[in-house]
Amino acid sequence: MTDWQGWLKQARRFVEMAKLCLINHYQEGAFYLSLHAGELALKSILIHCGIFEESDETHNMLKLLRKIENNNCLDLKILFDIKNIVKSPVTPSKGISHVDIAYQPPASPHISVRIDCEAAMTSEIRYPQNNIPRYEYIEYTEAEEKANLADKMISLLEQVYNI
């Protein structure tokens, strides 16, 4: 197994763990693992292409995708499919890399937080805010959508690379 295969296999494992989280209604875990799976899948492409660098150790999937595109790492049709998974052209918040999580804390019923792919790996999603646990802000359907998108991207890459 080459290095990029290990990254893609770990991405697959994160998706499977996300599905287990969904079964048990741990949507915050599923959400987090799904985003992480998507990120690892993109990094596996950079490693396969031979251009992964220290600066690619980011959670920003859009940055990783731009590098993949700029370096012609994928066939154009596959790249198009991956781009539609990472960021939907119709509804950008519905791709794997971006998510809108609206919440209503008791003191401010009209506040909403935008969590993107970078923030998803930081305190915005992992730690309680104002003593309110994050799972209260993540809808089950949103986490399920992210898991399905990550699964779709990884399946596509497994097909491309015959894994």
Sequence and secondary structure as in RCSB ss.txt:
>XXXX:A:sequence
MTDWQGWLKQARRFVEMAKLCLINHYQEGAFYLSLHAGELALKSILIHCGIFEESDETHNMLKLLRKIENNNCLD
LKILFDIKNIVKSPVTPSKGISHVDIAYQPPASPHISVRIDCEAAMTSEIRYPQNNIPRYEYIEYTEAEEKANLA
DKMISLLEQVYNI
>XXXX:A:secstr
  HHHHHHHHHHHHHHHHHHHHHTT HHHHHHHHHHHHHHHHHHHHHHHT   GGG  S HHHHHHHHHHTT S 
HHHHHHHHHHHS SS GGGSSSEEEEE   TT TT EEEEETTGGGSHHHHS BTTB GGGGS HHHHHHHHHHH
HHHHHHHHHHTT 
